[in-house]
């Protein structure tokens, strides 16, 4: 039986501490505009009541997609 890898979910603060290139303010801006910038479509943001978590793998997949879209334009 194949075991699925458990996704890494981090709070905004934990994500910013782990990945110093992303500031709290910058992440909050992206999360606030997630419905416009595609983060919601990428399912990179999880909302559990008031808690907001970032799926690390999906977030970086979204970042790569943004980079490819920019290079293609």
C-alpha positions in Angstrom: 0.0 0.0 0.0 1.3 3.4 -1.0 1.4 6.0 1.8 0.6 9.6 0.9 3.0 12.3 2.1 1.5 14.5 4.7 1.3 18.1 3.5 3.1 20.8 5.5 0.6 23.4 6.8 2.1 26.5 8.4 0.6 29.6 10.0 1.5 32.9 8.3 4.0 33.6 11.1 5.6 30.2 10.9 5.8 30.4 7.1 7.5 33.9 7.3 10.0 32.6 9.9 10.8 29.6 7.9 11.0 31.4 4.5 12.6 34.8 5.3 12.1 36.0 1.7 8.4 36.4 2.6 7.4 39.1 5.1 4.3 38.9 7.3 2.8 41.9 5.5 3.6 40.6 2.1 2.0 37.2 2.9 -1.1 38.9 4.4 -1.5 41.0 1.3 -1.3 37.9 -0.9 -3.8 36.1 1.4 -6.2 39.0 1.4 -6.2 39.1 -2.4 -6.1 35.3 -2.8 -9.4 35.2 -4.8 -7.8 37.7 -7.3 -4.3 36.4 -7.6 -5.0 32.7 -7.9 -3.9 31.4 -4.5 -7.5 30.3 -3.8 -7.6 28.4 -7.1 -4.2 26.8 -6.2 -5.7 25.7 -2.9 -2.6 27.0 -1.2 -4.5 28.8 1.6 -6.6 26.9 4.2 -9.0 28.8 6.4 -10.2 27.0 9.5 -12.4 29.5 11.3 -10.1 32.4 12.0 -6.9 30.4 11.6 -5.2 30.8 8.2 -2.7 28.1 7.1 -0.4 28.0 4.1 0.1 24.7 2.3 3.8 25.0 1.7 4.1 22.8 -1.4 1.0 24.4 -3.1 2.2 27.9 -2.3 5.6 27.3 -4.0 3.9 25.6 -6.9 1.7 28.8 -7.3 4.9 30.9 -7.1 6.5 28.9 -9.9 3.3 29.2 -12.0 3.3 33.0 -11.5 6.9 33.1 -12.7 6.1 31.0 -15.8 3.1 33.3 -16.6 5.3 36.4 -16.3 8.0 34.9 -18.6 5.5 33.8 -21.2 4.0 37.3 -21.4 
